[in-house]
């Protein structure tokens, strides 16, 4: 009886030890689910492929260039546009109001003018051109010399709105008289040694009624100018006198 009980106790002890060892082995051999690793790898591949497709689409869109018209030289406001002023360039013009090269005949029709100054290599769009003749019946174009002591020290350029004065010179005395506002169409530079912009001349768009007074002041070297505003076009309203 005692041997049976002893054997039974020993058997139970061995069974408990076997269960402990089995539990340890099971704990050591448990691995994380492989499904999560597979999902992360698939996500990484999708991100790489998606980035490559997006880059390829951007490259294709950037390469979708169209021939449009650009200025081949500097163009002063009021200039009649001719073939000598125009060249063709290829740009990505989507969403821009540029003028395609196949519409060149519409601006080289002898009836299209620069509304503002157009710099060389600038692209033509609807805002810089006009079908309205810049002189018309109520305006005139005159030339005024740039005189060192009567010209702003700032460089004048096409598109500047200025006021022209008749300035008393020498012993004549008297106040300066405002003649008219004018739009600078073009600037003809003098020597680099001249100060204050002197030594050159301005091509001005003026009201016709003031043209004679401006010419008279220019002829007597008494035409002074004052800079009022920059970057205007031929559609600006010009006021005579004060």
Buried (B, 14 or more C-beta within 10 A) or exposed (E): EEEEEEEEEEEEEEEEEEEEEEEEEEEEEEEEEEEEEEEEEEEEEEEEEEEEEEEEEEEEEEEEEBEBBBBBEBBBBBBBBEEEBBBEBEEEBEEEEBBEBEEBEEBBEEEBBBBBBBEEEEBBBEEBBBEEEBEEEEBBBBBBBBBEEBBBEEEBBBBBBBBBBBBBBEEEEEEEBBBBBBBBBBBEEBEEEBEBBBBBBBBBBBBEEBBEBBBEBBEEEBBBBBBEEBEBBBEBEBEBEE
